[in-house]
């Protein structure tokens, strides 16, 4: 008997224990380890893509258009160009989300969308005007697709306990990328923007994306399916449609997505026109075009500084009071900020007040993304993160279509008609944006961030699931 037991200590533990049904590879998703390097690399990508969003979308490309067509036509043309770009990703978002749910990993999607965006950004200004417009449309769509893939990786670098802090850190550090964008404008020339400026933005974006590509380790898909299968695409599309038809099985989701259309409509639009609005207000205040450009840079830096602080601050608040209560306070702040910003343009108030409005807008920007990313995860079944973040991205893109379109209509009615000066006409536009935030606040009132029992909700028949927060 002793002889029979002697070999036992030499048998590896994983061979001696029962059951033998969970080899290390299969159990890897359950033993996912989140390292500090992975979190920091994920956060660094937020820094990288903000260089594009702030440098190209919010600041320099609108100024590039203004330099070619003049202040009177710039608002309408840039609004229409942005709307076309967002229309592309609006159609593709749910399809791309479904593809990432079927893929073993999301990272390849993030890599290729980033490369496409970077390559086309480097061409801005080097081609004739309308070819440059086309490059911007596709580059902006690729950036938006990459942002969708990136957001869906938040569960890979966080837990439920620290999701607000990690997401807020991403927002805060991300807005540091705006400092880089402004600095590149000073170094390479932004009045008007030069091709070398867009090349510098592209190179910096790519360089700062590499840590995320290398060091973020995903939990992995335990049930990968063909990515480019037509049958799987049709099935995924049907599931997405069924999600809207059976919204009761996803408490709060539909109401959140609809409300998100309105507040992101307003916030994304004001981000994209902030620099142009600053130029017009500064010139109305008596500054020369060169002084207005300098003031615009300074005010953008103020907004960026407070967005960085806001990201860290709101992230901690999210973990303390929850993402929904945090979002409520953020939307209230935005309403006040829009009222102040509109008054500055409408009544030709002193330029220094725009610094105050920019500070509040920065805090609001940091809070918006710190709160609504974790809230979306609360409303999302774990096995459909890519698909649901496709919907999340889709409504964001829809708002990015309608927002610039609404802005262009207001600009055409107030500025191009000659009825109001550019700063006053834009002030009317800001009032319209404020009303959109008010509407979103009303829609979102019944949404909660209570933890969902997805297994129970999936098992219940459609007719038996009822919630007032659909």
MOKA-V873377 format. One record per residue. N is the residue number from 1. RES is the residue in one small letter. PHI is phi as a letter, one per 30 degrees, with the letter a starting at -180 (NA if undefined). BURIAL is # if it has 9 or more other ideal C-beta (glycine too) atoms within 8 Angstrom, else .. D_LAST is the distance of its C-alpha to the last C-alpha in Angstrom with 2 decimals. Layout:
# MOKA-V873377
n=<N N>
res=<RES RES>
phi=<PHI PHI>
burial=<BURIAL BURIAL>
d_last=<D_LAST D_LAST>
This chain:
# MOKA-V873377
n=<1 2 3 4 5 6 7 8 9 10 11 12 13 14 15 16 17 18 19 20 21 22 23 24 25 26 27 28 29 30 31 32 33 34 35 36 37 38 39 40 41 42 43 44 45 46 47 48 49 50 51 52 53 54 55 56 57 58 59 60 61 62 63 64 65 66 67 68 69 70 71 72 73 74 75 76 77 78 79 80 81 82 83 84 85 86 87 88 89 90 91 92 93 94 95 96 97 98 99 100 101 102 103 104 105 106 107 108 109 110 111 112 113 114 115 116 117 118 119 120 121 122 123 124 125 126 127 128 129 130 131 132 133 134 135 136 137 138 139 140 141 142 143 144 145 146 147 148 149 150 151 152 153 154 155 156 157 158 159 160 161 162 163 164 165 166 167 168 169 170 171 172 173 174 175 176 177 178 179 180 181 182 183 184 185 186 187 188 189 190 191 192 193 194 195 196 197 198 199 200 201 202 203 204 205 206 207 208 209 210 211 212 213 214 215 216 217 218 219 220 221 222 223 224 225 226 227 228 229 230 231 232 233 234 235 236 237 238 239 240 241 242 243 244 245 246 247 248 249 250 251 252 253 254 255 256 257 258 259 260 261 262 263 264 265 266 267 268 269 270 271 272 273 274 275 276 277 278 279 280 281 282 283 284 285 286 287 288 289 290 291 292 293 294 295 296 297 298 299 300 301 302 303 304 305 306 307 308 309 310 311 312 313 314 315 316 317 318 319 320 321 322 323 324 325 326 327 328 329 330 331 332 333 334 335 336 337 338 339 340 341 342 343 344 345 346 347 348 349 350 351 352 353 354 355 356 357 358 359 360 361 362 363 364 365 366 367 368 369 370 371 372 373 374 375 376 377 378 379 380 381 382 383 384 385 386 387 388 389 390 391 392 393 394 395 396 397 398 399 400 401 402 403 404 405 406 407 408 409 410 411 412 413 414 415 416 417 418 419 420 421 422 423 424 425 426 427 428 429 430 431 432 433 434 435 436 437 438 439 440 441 442 443 444 445 446 447 448 449 450 451 452 453 454 455 456 457 458 459 460 461 462 463 464 465 466 467 468 469 470>
res=<x x x x x x x x x x x x x x x x x x x x x x x x x x x x x x x x x x x x x x x x x x x x x x x x x x x x x x x x x x x x x x x x x x x x x x x x x x x x x x x x x x x x x x x x x x x x x x x x x x x x x x x x x x x x x x x x x x x x x x x x x x x x x x x x x x x x x x x x x x x x x x x x x x x x x x x x x x x x x x x x x x x x x x x x x x x x x x x x x x x x x x x x x x x x x x x x x x x x x x x x x x x x x x x x x x x x x x x x x x x x x x x x x x x x x x x x x x x x x x x x x x x x x x x x x x x x x x x x x x x x x x x x x x x x x x x x x x x x x x x x x x x x x x x x x x x x x x x x x x x x x x x x x x x x x x x x x x x x x x x x x x x x x x x x x x x x x x x x x x x x x x x x x x x x x x x x x x x x x x x x x x x x x x x x x x x x x x x x x x x x x x x x x x x x x x x x x x x x x x x x x x x x x x x x x x x x x x x x x x x x x x x x x x x x x x x x x x x x x x x x x x x x x x x x x x x x x x x x x x x x x x x x x x x x x x>
phi=<NA d d d c e d e d c d e e d c d d c d c c b d e d d d e e d c d c c c d d d d d d d d d d d d d d d e d d d d c d d c d d d d d d e d c c j d d c d e d d d d d d d d d e d d d d e d d e d d d d d d d d d d d b c e e d d d d d d d d d d d d d d d d i d c e e d d d e d d d e d d d d d e d d d d d d d e d d e d d b a c d d c d d d d d d d d d d d e d d d d e d d d d d d d d c j b b d d c e d d d d d d d d d e d d d d e e d d c c d c d d i c d b d b e d c d d d d d d d d d d d d d d e d d c e d d b e i d d d d d d d d e d d d e d d d d d d d c e d d d d e d d d d d d j d d e d d d d d d d d d d d d d d d e d d d d d d d d d d d d e d d c j d d d d d e d d d d d d e d d d d d d d d d d d c h d e d d d d d d d d d d d d d d d d d e d d c d d d d d d d c c d e d b d d d d d d d e d d d d d d d d d d e d d d d d d d d d d c c d d i d b d e d d d d d d d d d d d d d d d d d d d d d d e d d c c d d c c d d d d d d d d e d c c b a d c d>
burial=<. . . . . . . . . . . . . . . . . . . . . . . . . . # # . . . # . # . . . # # # # # # # # # # # # # # # # # # # # # # # # # # # # # . . . . . . # # # # # # # # # # # # # # # # # # . # # # # # # # # # # # # . . # # . # # # . # # # # # # # # # # # # # . . . . . . # # . # # # # # # # # # # # # # # # # # # # # # # # # . . . . # # # # # # # # # # # # # # # # # # # # . # # . . # # # . # # # . . # # # # # # # # # # . # # . # # # . # # . # . . # . . . . . . . # . . # # . . # # . # # . . # . . # # # # # # # # # # # # # # # # # # # # # # # # # # # # # # # # # # # # # # # # . # . # . # # # . # # # # # # # # # # # # # # # # # # # # # # # # # . . . # # # # # # # # # # # # # # # # # # # # # # # # . # . . # . # # # # # # # # # # # # # # # # # # # # # # # # # # # # # . . # # # # # # # # # # # # # # # # # # # # # # # # # . # # # . # # # . . . . . # # # # # # # # # # # # # . # # # # # # . # # . . # . # . . # . . . . # . . # . . . . # . . . # #>
d_last=<66.58 66.72 67.23 64.17 61.97 63.42 61.30 58.03 57.78 58.10 55.15 52.08 49.40 46.73 49.26 50.34 46.91 44.93 42.73 43.59 40.21 38.71 40.97 40.28 38.70 36.05 35.19 35.10 31.31 31.22 34.06 32.62 34.54 33.28 36.40 36.95 38.31 35.13 33.01 35.57 35.74 31.98 32.13 35.15 33.29 31.03 34.37 35.61 32.84 32.71 36.33 35.24 32.24 34.23 37.63 36.99 33.76 33.98 37.75 40.38 39.23 38.42 41.87 43.38 42.12 43.34 46.73 47.00 45.72 46.11 43.90 43.40 41.78 40.17 36.81 36.18 37.48 35.64 32.37 32.89 33.98 30.93 28.67 30.50 30.21 26.45 26.14 27.84 25.52 22.44 23.65 24.79 22.00 19.95 23.34 24.77 21.85 22.35 26.07 25.84 23.90 26.84 29.51 31.37 30.75 28.90 31.90 33.88 31.13 31.20 34.99 35.45 32.92 34.74 38.12 37.21 35.96 39.05 41.48 40.36 40.19 43.82 44.75 43.41 46.36 48.83 48.23 48.67 46.05 43.92 44.13 42.93 39.97 39.13 39.41 37.03 34.40 34.49 34.92 31.86 29.79 31.26 30.52 26.82 26.74 28.51 26.09 23.25 25.46 26.49 23.08 22.24 25.40 24.28 23.82 27.42 28.87 26.93 25.73 22.79 25.35 26.63 23.85 23.63 27.42 27.83 25.23 26.75 30.18 29.26 28.19 31.28 33.75 32.16 33.01 36.57 36.64 36.63 39.96 41.27 40.16 41.91 44.95 45.26 45.30 48.18 50.07 49.75 49.54 46.65 48.54 48.11 46.28 48.63 47.98 49.08 46.19 43.59 45.61 45.58 41.80 41.44 43.87 42.31 38.78 40.11 42.29 39.58 37.19 39.70 39.06 35.44 36.70 39.28 37.94 34.19 33.99 30.82 29.72 30.21 28.61 29.86 29.07 30.14 30.28 32.10 30.71 32.09 31.89 30.96 29.70 27.43 26.17 25.38 23.66 21.55 20.65 19.67 17.44 15.69 15.30 14.12 11.34 9.91 10.97 9.55 6.13 5.76 8.58 7.27 5.12 4.40 6.28 5.73 5.53 8.31 10.17 10.43 11.55 13.78 15.53 16.88 18.15 19.57 21.07 23.01 23.91 25.04 27.03 28.81 29.65 31.18 33.26 34.14 37.58 38.42 37.43 39.63 42.53 42.37 42.10 45.00 47.15 46.44 47.61 50.90 50.53 52.12 49.98 51.16 50.38 46.95 46.20 47.37 45.27 42.24 42.82 43.27 40.13 38.09 39.67 38.63 34.99 35.19 36.84 34.16 31.41 33.20 33.42 29.83 28.57 30.50 29.72 25.94 25.85 27.49 25.25 22.16 23.87 24.83 21.84 18.94 17.37 14.76 17.56 19.82 17.74 17.68 21.48 21.91 20.27 22.52 25.43 24.73 24.85 28.25 29.46 28.80 30.63 33.58 33.75 33.69 36.42 38.64 38.78 38.88 41.63 43.48 43.09 44.95 43.84 43.58 40.43 38.75 39.40 37.44 34.52 34.74 34.69 31.49 29.90 30.97 29.40 26.14 26.27 26.89 24.00 21.39 21.90 22.68 19.27 16.81 18.37 18.00 14.41 13.67 15.71 13.81 10.65 13.16 15.00 18.68 20.02 17.94 18.47 20.53 18.27 15.13 17.46 18.64 15.31 15.46 19.00 18.35 16.24 18.91 21.55 20.12 20.33 23.77 24.76 23.66 24.78 28.38 28.46 27.59 30.10 32.68 32.32 32.85 35.76 37.32 37.09 38.40 40.50 41.85 42.71 44.89 43.22 42.35 43.53 41.25 40.20 39.46 37.53 35.40 34.87 33.34 31.05 29.94 29.06 26.81 25.07 24.68 22.90 20.29 19.64 19.34 16.70 14.63 15.15 13.79 10.52 10.08 11.24 8.32 7.64 10.09 12.49 13.34 14.80 13.04 15.31 14.91 17.86 16.57 13.15 15.22 17.73 15.77 15.88 12.96 13.65 13.76 10.41 8.39 6.14 5.75 3.81 0.00>
